[in-house]
Amino acid sequence: MDIFIRYFSEGGSQISSSLENEDYVLTVTERGERTSVMITPKKPITLEDAFISEEFDFEEDCRIFLNGYQSWTETREFSFGESLHNMNRIIPAIKKKFHFENYGDAWFYKYNKNHFHGFTYSYVRCADGRTYLVGSLNEENAYMITHYNKSNHTILLRSDVEGKVLDSEFKLFDFVHYEGKMTDVVRRYFSHFGPCKAPQVRGYTSWYLHYQDINEEKIDAALDGIDADSFDLFQIDDGYETFVGDWTDVDPAKFPDGLGPVVDKIHEKGLKAGIWLAPFVCETKSRVYAEHPDWIVRKDGDSVFAGSNWSGDVALDLTNPEALAYVRGCLEYFKDLGFDFFKLDFLYAAALIAGSDSGGGLTRAEHMRSAMKLLREVLGDRLILGCGVPLSSAFGLVDYCRIGPDVSLRFDDAFYMRAFHRERISTKVTLQNTIFRTFMDGRVFRCDPDVFLLRDDNIKLSKKQRMALSVLNHLCGSVFMTSDNVGDYNESKHKFLREAQKLAAADITDITADGGVITVRFMLDGKKGKIQYDTEKGVLVNGQKHIRIWKSDR
């Protein structure tokens, strides 16, 4: 094992493979399957990169699991001949205008068609089933990136320490190596965290029917259609506020009496009241952006965008005490209104800047973890669903976490969207994320696979695709949300949903991929079950053996 450190000191830029030199001392500790690396500076230095060269000759018939950077990033097993999608062919001016790279790790990590990379944990599964996993236990300090070079069949473990200012001891790496059956090694890794004791939840969200076009009348109508015996939660999504970032400015044209009366109606029905907000961003049309330019993260004098949503969303500077107090106040406002459940979105904005650019010389992981701790501190025992977040930063701090991108109303969204970032809206992508991240469920948090949709109107998913979406969400997740007017379901849809809901009690025993078909094996009520899913068509290959497609409504 070779360790390389790239850093800045009084002598300028340096790269070293020494365990000790005039600037630092490395301490390597190996205990069985666990390895840690500490760095102690002899004088202040600024880290640029740290990596370990691993000798592992992976075979070309293996499958490589790559965990994406944040909730929405594509996550699955890859065959050796595949490549990670990148945006190299997009015109730079278009990338810059829409801030595509800012959604994910392309903002700070250079893609290469001959390389694979994944975050936090990764594994190689050989053709004979033997699986080799490496997983980080150091994500509070620095994200670990597993980098596979397909050209020379080698692996680098990289510590995302760009800009970290060192004046005291710091943990560069802390990771485990496990070998065995895939399900066994993944569970061994996640046994270091949790367990998460949050219950499974069934609910309604306004987003995938009305999107931002909501008002009190539409919310009341949706609430009337919810069966309190079958649902736990009613969540108001985006659209209640005047502008993103101005969270306490509830639009008076949509909610003349504010949200308080709506919370009361939800509670009167015996449901938990949920609210959506993106606490770490504001849009450029917001009052916050206009009145508090010093609250915005900047790089080289320019606002740092988290993406191109709304009028363009920029990151709030959480090192600014006033901005931090504002975030805290917004959360407390909704808490005081009586909301029980907080869906907090676009959280990755807290980690867009690292090192000296962000103040304090902290890593992305340190900024992100600090921001997540703030959310838990303010909200206390209220339920939190994290979304758009580097997952390891949410471990143990949220009750629920999105594990894939937004569901699209057509299977793989519009064709031109497929050229964009790895965090784009896509039912195709989110279902694969749902399957391959299922082993996090009940360990580090409860997995939110996003919504299931059974309605026939205002949707372009086929009936079989809607069936697969519902079945896989219930089999692999723990948050079962819909944006359908459930009161409009006929009896066959209700029957289908009841059958799908039974899968929520299943214990997944194995996941294998062969070409474009993923097989999920499970135990349910003491019996073995198997679901096969065609990733290209978005349908179940053998679903009819377990659950019937509802009868036509027409």
C-alpha positions as CSV (number, residue, x, y, z in Angstrom):
1,M,0.0,0.0,0.0
2,D,1.5,3.3,-1.1
3,I,0.3,6.7,0.2
4,F,0.7,9.9,-1.6
5,I,0.1,13.4,-0.3
6,R,-0.1,16.6,-2.4
7,Y,-0.1,19.8,-0.4
8,F,1.1,23.4,-0.1
9,S,3.6,24.6,2.4
10,E,6.1,27.4,2.8
11,G,8.1,25.8,0.1
12,G,5.2,25.9,-2.4
13,S,3.4,22.9,-3.9
14,Q,4.6,19.5,-2.8
15,I,3.9,15.9,-3.5
16,S,5.3,13.2,-1.2
17,S,5.0,9.4,-0.6
18,S,7.0,9.6,2.6
19,L,5.5,8.6,5.9
20,E,7.5,11.5,7.4
21,N,9.2,14.6,6.1
22,E,9.9,18.1,7.3
23,D,6.2,19.1,7.0
24,Y,4.2,16.2,8.4
25,V,4.1,12.7,10.0
26,L,1.7,9.9,8.8
27,T,0.6,7.3,11.2
28,V,-0.8,4.1,9.6
29,T,-2.8,1.7,11.8
30,E,-3.9,-1.7,10.5
31,R,-6.2,-3.9,12.6
32,G,-7.4,-6.9,10.6
33,E,-9.7,-5.7,7.9
34,R,-9.6,-2.0,9.0
35,T,-7.0,0.6,8.1
36,S,-6.6,4.2,9.2
37,V,-4.2,7.0,8.3
38,M,-3.6,10.0,10.4
39,I,-1.6,13.1,9.4
40,T,0.1,15.3,11.9
41,P,1.5,18.5,10.5
42,K,4.8,19.9,11.9
43,K,3.8,23.3,10.5
44,P,0.6,24.6,8.9
45,I,0.0,23.1,5.5
46,T,-2.9,23.0,3.1
47,L,-3.9,19.7,1.6
48,E,-4.7,19.4,-2.1
49,D,-5.1,15.6,-2.5
50,A,-4.3,12.3,-0.7
51,F,-4.6,8.9,-2.2
52,I,-3.7,5.3,-1.6
53,S,-2.6,3.0,-4.4
54,E,-4.3,-0.4,-4.0
55,E,-2.9,-3.5,-5.7
56,F,-6.0,-5.3,-7.0
57,D,-6.2,-6.7,-10.5
58,F,-9.9,-6.7,-11.2
59,E,-11.1,-8.8,-14.1
60,E,-12.9,-7.6,-17.2
61,D,-15.9,-9.9,-16.5
62,C,-16.5,-8.4,-13.1
63,R,-19.2,-6.0,-12.1
64,I,-18.3,-2.8,-10.2
65,F,-20.7,-1.1,-7.9
66,L,-20.3,2.7,-7.8
67,N,-22.2,4.8,-5.2
68,G,-23.0,8.2,-6.6
69,Y,-22.0,11.5,-4.9
70,Q,-25.5,12.5,-3.7
71,S,-29.1,11.3,-3.5
72,W,-29.9,11.9,-7.1
73,T,-26.6,10.7,-8.7
74,E,-26.8,7.5,-10.7
75,T,-25.9,4.5,-8.6
76,R,-25.6,0.9,-9.7
77,E,-23.4,-2.0,-10.7
78,F,-21.4,-1.3,-14.0
79,S,-19.9,-3.8,-16.4
80,F,-16.3,-3.3,-17.3
81,G,-17.1,-2.2,-20.8
82,E,-19.4,0.7,-19.7
83,S,-18.4,4.2,-19.0
84,L,-19.7,6.8,-16.5
85,H,-21.8,9.4,-18.2
86,N,-20.1,12.8,-18.4
87,M,-20.9,16.2,-19.9
88,N,-17.8,16.5,-22.0
89,R,-19.8,16.9,-25.2
90,I,-22.0,19.6,-23.9
91,I,-21.0,23.1,-25.2
92,P,-19.2,24.8,-22.3
93,A,-21.4,27.9,-22.5
94,I,-24.5,25.7,-22.1
95,K,-23.0,23.9,-19.1
96,K,-22.1,27.3,-17.5
97,K,-25.5,28.9,-18.2
98,F,-27.5,26.0,-16.6
99,H,-24.9,25.1,-14.0
100,F,-25.2,21.4,-14.9
101,E,-21.9,20.4,-13.2
102,N,-22.9,22.0,-9.9
103,Y,-25.6,19.4,-9.2
104,G,-23.0,16.6,-8.5
105,D,-19.3,15.7,-8.3
106,A,-18.4,17.0,-11.8
107,W,-18.1,20.4,-9.9
108,F,-14.9,19.2,-8.3
109,Y,-14.0,15.8,-9.8
110,K,-12.6,15.3,-13.3
111,Y,-14.3,12.6,-15.3
112,N,-12.4,10.3,-17.6
113,K,-13.9,7.7,-20.0
114,N,-11.3,5.2,-18.9
115,H,-12.0,5.6,-15.2
116,F,-14.8,4.6,-12.8
117,H,-15.3,6.3,-9.5
118,G,-17.7,6.1,-6.6
119,F,-18.2,7.6,-3.2
120,T,-18.1,6.2,0.4
121,Y,-18.2,2.5,-0.4
122,S,-17.7,0.4,-3.5
123,Y,-17.3,-3.3,-4.4
124,V,-16.1,-5.5,-7.2
125,R,-18.2,-8.6,-7.8
126,C,-16.4,-11.3,-9.8
127,A,-18.0,-13.8,-12.2
128,D,-17.9,-16.5,-9.5
129,G,-19.8,-14.4,-7.0
130,R,-16.8,-13.4,-4.8
131,T,-17.1,-9.8,-3.8
132,Y,-14.5,-7.4,-2.6
133,L,-15.8,-4.3,-0.8
134,V,-14.0,-1.2,0.5
135,G,-16.0,1.2,2.7
136,S,-15.1,4.4,4.5
137,L,-15.7,5.1,8.2
138,N,-14.2,8.6,7.9
139,E,-17.0,10.5,6.1
140,E,-17.3,13.2,8.7
141,N,-13.8,14.3,7.9
142,A,-13.4,13.7,4.2
143,Y,-15.3,11.8,1.5
144,M,-13.5,8.7,0.2
145,I,-13.6,8.3,-3.5
146,T,-12.8,4.8,-4.9
147,H,-11.1,5.4,-8.3
148,Y,-10.8,2.5,-10.8
149,N,-8.4,2.8,-13.7
150,K,-9.7,0.5,-16.4
151,S,-6.6,0.9,-18.5
152,N,-4.2,-0.6,-16.0
153,H,-6.7,-2.4,-13.7
154,T,-5.7,-0.6,-10.5
155,I,-7.6,1.1,-7.7
156,L,-6.9,4.4,-5.9
157,L,-8.5,5.4,-2.7
158,R,-8.8,9.2,-2.7
159,S,-9.5,11.4,0.3
160,D,-11.4,14.5,-0.8
161,V,-9.3,17.0,1.2
162,E,-8.9,19.8,-1.3
163,G,-8.2,23.0,0.5
164,K,-8.1,21.5,4.0
165,V,-5.9,23.7,6.2
166,L,-4.0,21.6,8.7
167,D,-2.7,22.9,12.0
168,S,-3.4,19.8,14.1
169,E,-3.8,16.0,13.7
170,F,-6.4,15.0,11.0
171,K,-7.7,11.6,9.9
172,L,-7.1,11.2,6.2
173,F,-8.5,7.7,5.8
174,D,-10.4,5.1,7.9
175,F,-11.7,2.2,5.9
176,V,-12.6,-1.5,5.9
177,H,-11.9,-4.2,3.4
178,Y,-14.3,-7.2,3.3
179,E,-14.5,-10.2,1.0
180,G,-17.4,-12.6,0.6
181,K,-20.9,-12.8,-0.8
182,M,-22.2,-9.4,-1.9
183,T,-25.1,-9.1,0.5
184,D,-22.9,-10.2,3.4
185,V,-20.1,-7.7,2.8
186,V,-22.5,-4.8,2.2
187,R,-24.3,-5.6,5.4
188,R,-21.1,-6.0,7.3
189,Y,-20.1,-2.5,6.2
190,F,-23.4,-0.9,7.2
191,S,-23.3,-2.7,10.6
192,H,-20.8,0.1,11.6
193,F,-23.7,2.5,11.6
194,G,-27.2,2.7,13.0
195,P,-29.6,1.0,13.2
196,C,-32.2,3.5,12.2
197,K,-35.4,3.0,14.2
198,A,-37.7,5.3,12.2
199,P,-40.9,3.6,11.1
200,Q,-41.9,3.0,7.5
201,V,-44.2,5.8,6.3
202,R,-47.0,6.0,3.8
203,G,-48.1,9.4,2.5
204,Y,-49.2,11.9,0.0
205,T,-47.1,14.7,-1.6
206,S,-48.5,17.5,-3.8
207,W,-45.5,17.7,-6.1
208,Y,-46.0,15.1,-8.9
209,L,-49.6,16.2,-9.7
210,H,-49.6,20.0,-9.2
211,Y,-45.8,20.8,-9.0
212,Q,-45.7,24.5,-7.9
213,D,-49.3,25.1,-8.9
214,I,-50.8,24.6,-5.5
215,N,-53.2,26.5,-3.4
216,E,-55.4,25.9,-0.4
217,E,-58.3,24.6,-2.5
218,K,-56.2,22.0,-4.2
219,I,-54.6,20.9,-1.0
220,D,-58.0,20.6,0.7
221,A,-59.3,18.5,-2.2
222,A,-56.3,16.2,-2.1
223,L,-56.6,15.8,1.7
224,D,-60.3,14.9,1.3
225,G,-59.2,11.9,-0.9
226,I,-56.7,10.5,1.6
227,D,-57.8,7.5,3.7
228,A,-56.3,8.1,7.1
229,D,-56.4,4.3,7.8
230,S,-54.0,3.7,4.9
231,F,-51.8,6.8,5.1
232,D,-49.6,8.4,7.8
233,L,-48.5,11.6,6.2
234,F,-49.7,14.5,4.1
235,Q,-46.9,16.6,2.7
236,I,-47.2,20.1,1.2
237,D,-44.4,20.4,-1.4
238,D,-42.9,23.4,-3.3
239,G,-45.2,26.3,-4.4
240,Y,-46.6,27.7,-1.2
241,E,-43.8,30.3,-0.8
242,T,-43.5,33.5,-2.9
243,F,-39.9,32.6,-3.9
244,V,-37.5,29.8,-3.0
245,G,-35.5,31.1,0.0
246,D,-38.3,33.4,1.2
247,W,-39.7,30.5,3.2
248,T,-41.8,32.5,5.7
249,D,-43.3,34.6,2.9
250,V,-46.3,32.3,2.3
251,D,-48.0,33.4,-1.0
252,P,-51.2,35.1,0.2
253,A,-53.0,34.5,-3.1
254,K,-52.6,30.8,-2.7
255,F,-53.0,30.5,1.1
256,P,-54.8,33.6,2.3
257,D,-54.7,32.5,6.0
258,G,-51.2,31.0,5.8
259,L,-50.3,27.4,6.4
260,G,-51.5,27.1,10.0
261,P,-55.1,26.2,9.2
262,V,-53.9,23.6,6.7
263,V,-51.7,22.0,9.4
264,D,-54.8,21.9,11.7
265,K,-56.9,20.2,9.0
266,I,-54.2,17.6,8.4
267,H,-53.9,16.8,12.1
268,E,-57.7,16.7,12.5
269,K,-57.7,13.9,9.9
270,G,-55.2,12.0,12.1
271,L,-52.2,12.5,9.7
272,K,-48.7,13.9,10.2
273,A,-48.2,17.3,8.5
274,G,-45.2,17.5,6.2
275,I,-43.6,20.5,4.6
276,W,-40.9,20.8,1.8
277,L,-38.2,23.4,1.8
278,A,-34.6,23.8,0.5
279,P,-33.0,25.5,3.5
280,F,-29.5,26.0,2.1
281,V,-30.4,27.8,-1.2
282,C,-32.4,30.8,-2.5
283,E,-33.4,31.7,-6.0
284,T,-32.2,34.9,-7.6
285,K,-35.7,36.4,-7.6
286,S,-36.0,36.1,-3.9
287,R,-36.0,38.9,-1.3
288,V,-33.1,37.1,0.5
289,Y,-30.9,37.3,-2.6
290,A,-31.7,41.0,-3.2
291,E,-31.4,42.2,0.3
292,H,-28.5,40.0,1.6
293,P,-25.8,39.6,-1.0
294,D,-23.3,38.9,1.8
295,W,-25.3,35.7,2.7
296,I,-24.5,34.1,-0.7
297,V,-21.5,31.8,-1.3
298,R,-19.1,33.4,-3.8
299,K,-16.1,32.2,-5.7
300,D,-13.9,34.7,-7.4
301,G,-16.6,37.3,-6.6
302,D,-19.4,35.4,-8.4
303,S,-22.4,33.8,-6.8
304,V,-22.1,30.0,-6.6
305,F,-25.1,28.4,-8.1
306,A,-26.5,25.0,-6.9
307,G,-28.3,24.6,-10.3
308,S,-30.7,26.2,-12.7
309,N,-33.9,25.5,-10.9
310,W,-36.5,28.3,-10.5
311,S,-34.8,31.6,-11.5
312,G,-31.5,30.0,-10.7
313,D,-30.7,28.8,-7.2
314,V,-27.6,29.9,-5.3
315,A,-26.0,28.5,-2.1
316,L,-26.3,30.3,1.2
317,D,-23.0,30.8,3.1
318,L,-23.5,28.9,6.3
319,T,-20.2,30.3,7.7
320,N,-22.0,33.7,7.8
321,P,-23.7,33.9,11.3
322,E,-26.6,35.9,9.9
323,A,-27.3,33.5,7.1
324,L,-27.1,30.6,9.6
325,A,-29.5,32.4,12.0
326,Y,-31.9,32.9,9.0
327,V,-31.8,29.1,8.2
328,R,-32.5,28.3,11.8
329,G,-35.3,30.8,12.0
330,C,-37.1,29.4,8.9
331,L,-36.9,25.9,10.3
332,E,-38.3,27.0,13.7
333,Y,-41.1,28.9,11.9
334,F,-42.4,25.7,10.4
335,K,-41.8,23.8,13.6
336,D,-43.9,26.3,15.5
337,L,-46.7,26.0,12.9
338,G,-46.9,22.3,14.0
339,F,-45.3,20.5,11.1
340,D,-44.2,17.0,12.1
341,F,-42.2,16.0,9.0
342,F,-39.6,18.0,7.1
343,K,-38.6,17.1,3.6
344,L,-35.3,19.1,3.2
345,D,-34.0,19.4,-0.4
346,F,-31.0,20.6,-2.4
347,L,-28.9,20.0,0.7
348,Y,-25.7,19.4,-1.3
349,A,-25.5,23.2,-1.6
350,A,-23.8,23.2,1.8
351,A,-20.8,21.4,0.3
352,L,-20.3,23.3,-3.0
353,I,-17.2,25.1,-1.7
354,A,-14.4,23.7,0.4
355,G,-11.1,24.9,1.8
356,S,-10.1,28.5,2.0
357,D,-12.8,29.6,-0.4
358,S,-15.4,28.7,2.2
359,G,-13.7,30.0,5.2
360,G,-12.0,27.9,7.9
361,G,-10.2,25.6,5.6
362,L,-12.7,22.8,6.0
363,T,-13.3,19.9,3.6
364,R,-16.6,19.4,1.8
365,A,-17.5,16.6,4.1
366,E,-16.9,18.7,7.2
367,H,-19.1,21.5,5.9
368,M,-21.8,19.1,4.9
369,R,-21.8,17.2,8.2
370,S,-21.9,20.4,10.2
371,A,-25.0,21.6,8.1
372,M,-26.8,18.3,8.7
373,K,-26.1,18.5,12.4
374,L,-27.7,21.9,12.4
375,L,-30.9,20.5,10.9
376,R,-31.1,17.8,13.6
377,E,-30.3,20.3,16.4
378,V,-33.0,22.7,15.4
379,L,-35.7,20.2,14.5
380,G,-35.1,17.9,17.5
381,D,-37.4,14.9,17.4
382,R,-39.3,16.0,14.3
383,L,-39.0,13.6,11.4
384,I,-36.5,14.6,8.7
385,L,-36.3,13.4,5.1
386,G,-33.0,14.5,3.5
387,C,-33.0,14.9,-0.3
388,G,-30.2,15.9,-2.7
389,V,-27.6,15.2,-0.1
390,P,-24.3,13.3,-0.1
391,L,-25.6,10.3,1.7
392,S,-22.9,9.6,4.1
393,S,-23.3,13.1,5.6
394,A,-26.9,12.1,6.4
395,F,-26.0,8.8,8.1
396,G,-27.6,8.8,11.6
397,L,-28.8,12.4,11.3
398,V,-32.0,12.0,9.2
399,D,-34.8,9.6,9.7
400,Y,-35.4,9.2,5.9
401,C,-33.3,9.9,2.9
402,R,-34.0,10.1,-0.9
403,I,-31.8,7.5,-2.6
404,G,-32.4,8.4,-6.3
405,P,-33.4,11.3,-8.6
406,D,-36.9,12.5,-9.1
407,V,-39.4,10.2,-10.8
408,S,-40.3,11.4,-14.3
409,L,-43.7,11.2,-15.8
410,R,-42.2,9.4,-18.8
411,F,-39.8,6.6,-18.2
412,D,-36.5,8.2,-19.0
413,D,-37.7,11.8,-19.3
414,A,-37.2,13.9,-22.5
415,F,-34.5,12.7,-24.8
416,Y,-32.5,15.9,-24.6
417,M,-32.3,15.6,-20.8
418,R,-30.2,12.4,-21.1
419,A,-27.1,14.4,-22.2
420,F,-27.2,16.4,-19.0
421,H,-25.9,15.7,-15.5
422,R,-26.0,12.3,-13.6
423,E,-28.5,13.8,-11.2
424,R,-31.2,14.5,-13.8
425,I,-34.9,13.5,-13.4
426,S,-35.4,9.9,-14.6
427,T,-37.6,7.1,-13.5
428,K,-35.2,4.7,-15.2
429,V,-32.3,5.9,-13.1
430,T,-34.2,6.2,-9.8
431,L,-35.4,2.6,-10.0
432,Q,-31.9,1.3,-10.3
433,N,-30.8,3.5,-7.5
434,T,-33.7,2.2,-5.4
435,I,-32.5,-1.4,-5.9
436,F,-28.8,-1.0,-5.4
437,R,-29.1,1.3,-2.4
438,T,-31.7,-0.8,-0.6
439,F,-29.2,-2.2,1.9
440,M,-28.9,1.2,3.5
441,D,-32.6,0.9,4.6
442,G,-33.1,0.5,8.3
443,R,-29.3,0.8,8.9
444,V,-28.2,4.4,8.3
445,F,-31.7,5.8,7.6
446,R,-35.0,4.7,6.0
447,C,-34.7,4.7,2.2
448,D,-37.0,7.0,0.2
449,P,-37.4,5.8,-3.4
450,D,-39.6,8.7,-4.3
451,V,-43.2,8.3,-5.4
452,F,-45.3,5.5,-6.9
453,L,-48.0,6.6,-9.4
454,L,-50.9,4.5,-10.5
455,R,-53.1,7.2,-12.1
456,D,-54.0,7.0,-15.8
457,D,-54.1,10.7,-16.6
458,N,-51.3,13.3,-16.8
459,I,-48.7,10.6,-17.0
460,K,-46.7,8.9,-19.8
461,L,-45.5,5.8,-17.9
462,S,-47.1,2.7,-19.3
463,K,-49.3,0.6,-17.0
464,K,-46.5,-2.0,-16.6
465,Q,-44.0,0.7,-15.9
466,R,-46.2,2.1,-13.1
467,M,-46.6,-1.4,-11.8
468,A,-42.8,-1.9,-11.6
469,L,-42.4,1.5,-9.9
470,S,-44.9,0.6,-7.2
471,V,-43.6,-2.9,-6.6
472,L,-39.9,-2.0,-6.5
473,N,-40.6,1.0,-4.2
474,H,-42.4,-1.2,-1.7
475,L,-39.9,-4.0,-2.0
476,C,-36.7,-1.9,-1.6
477,G,-37.7,1.2,0.3
478,S,-39.5,2.4,3.4
479,V,-41.1,5.7,2.3
480,F,-44.2,5.1,0.2
481,M,-45.5,8.3,-1.2
482,T,-47.8,9.2,-4.1
483,S,-49.1,12.3,-5.7
484,D,-52.2,10.6,-7.1
485,N,-55.7,11.6,-6.0
486,V,-56.1,8.3,-4.2
487,G,-59.9,8.9,-3.8
488,D,-60.1,8.4,-7.6
489,Y,-58.7,4.9,-7.5
490,N,-61.1,2.1,-8.5
491,E,-61.2,-1.1,-6.5
492,S,-58.7,-2.9,-8.8
493,K,-56.1,-0.2,-8.2
494,H,-56.7,-0.4,-4.4
495,K,-56.3,-4.2,-4.6
496,F,-53.1,-3.9,-6.5
497,L,-51.7,-1.4,-4.0
498,R,-52.6,-3.6,-1.1
499,E,-50.7,-6.5,-2.7
500,A,-47.7,-4.3,-3.4
501,Q,-47.7,-3.0,0.2
502,K,-47.2,-6.6,1.4
503,L,-43.7,-6.5,-0.1
504,A,-42.7,-3.8,2.4
505,A,-42.2,-6.6,4.9
506,A,-39.8,-8.6,2.7
507,D,-36.1,-9.2,3.5
508,I,-33.9,-8.9,0.5
509,T,-31.4,-11.8,0.3
510,D,-29.6,-11.1,-3.0
511,I,-29.4,-8.8,-6.0
512,T,-27.8,-9.9,-9.3
513,A,-27.6,-8.2,-12.7
514,D,-27.4,-10.0,-16.0
515,G,-27.3,-7.7,-18.9
516,G,-30.2,-5.3,-18.6
517,V,-32.2,-7.6,-16.1
518,I,-31.8,-7.2,-12.4
519,T,-33.0,-10.1,-10.2
520,V,-34.0,-9.3,-6.6
521,R,-34.4,-12.3,-4.3
522,F,-36.2,-12.0,-1.0
523,M,-37.9,-13.8,1.9
524,L,-41.5,-12.9,2.8
525,D,-43.6,-14.8,5.4
526,G,-41.0,-17.6,5.5
527,K,-41.1,-18.1,1.7
528,K,-38.6,-17.3,-1.0
529,G,-39.6,-14.8,-3.7
530,K,-38.0,-13.3,-6.8
531,I,-38.6,-10.2,-8.8
532,Q,-36.9,-9.6,-12.1
533,Y,-36.8,-6.1,-13.6
534,D,-35.9,-5.1,-17.1
535,T,-34.0,-1.9,-16.8
536,E,-34.3,-0.8,-20.4
537,K,-38.1,-1.3,-20.7
538,G,-38.9,-0.4,-17.1
539,V,-41.1,-3.4,-16.5
540,L,-41.1,-6.6,-14.4
541,V,-40.2,-9.7,-16.2
542,N,-42.0,-12.1,-13.8
543,G,-44.1,-9.6,-11.8
544,Q,-47.4,-11.3,-12.6
545,K,-46.4,-14.3,-10.4
546,H,-46.4,-12.1,-7.4
547,I,-49.0,-9.4,-8.1
548,R,-51.7,-8.8,-10.7
549,I,-51.9,-5.7,-12.9
550,W,-55.0,-3.8,-12.2
551,K,-57.9,-4.1,-14.6
552,S,-58.5,-1.3,-17.1
553,D,-60.4,1.7,-15.7
554,R,-61.9,2.3,-19.1
